[in-house]
Amino acid sequence: MSFDLAFWYSKDPVDAASALRTYREILDEAPDAAIPNVAVGNFLADVTRVFPDLTEENMDDSPWMSPLYFSNSYVVASISWSRQQVMTRALAALARKHDLVCYDPQAEAVIS
């Protein structure tokens, strides 16, 4: 079982309803789902520096259930359910550092 989180940049405040719409557009691969921003790439670099993306070599120790899904506009992380609490805290802190939205689709909530 996995626990997903999504991250993207928004210049405007984001509420739960608009975040859900953006998240669904990201999953539907809508070209304008989120705004490309250098902060997304910087966030991804920080995340993978601490928690390398999933590979065959690290799958037994990785917190990820599948490789990170990302573009220059967003990152979607599928996290092992057993590690979701620790990873949510760590990833939410990195999202705040980079001024990104952190969205929890299970709870349909923006994490601040």
C-alpha positions, 0 to 999 in steps of 0.5 A: 500500500502506498501513500502519495504526496504531490508538490508544485509551485503556485503564486497564489494561495491554494485551498483544498478544492483547487489543490484537488483540481490541480492534482487531478490535472497532473495525473491526467497529464494536462499540459498546464496543470501546474506552472513550471518553476525552478523551485520544483527542480531544486526541491526534487534535487534536495529530495533525491539527495536525501532519499534517492529515487527508486531503483532495482539496487535500492528497492529494499531500503527506499521509502518509495513505492515507485519512482518519483513522477515529475516534470519541471512543474510538479513532483508526485511521490508514492511513499511506502505506507509504513514510512508515510509519517516520517516522509510526510514531515520531511517532504513537507519541510522541504516543500516549505523551504522551496515555497511549494504546495504540498498536497495530500490526496488521501486526506484531500488537504494541503499540508502547510 
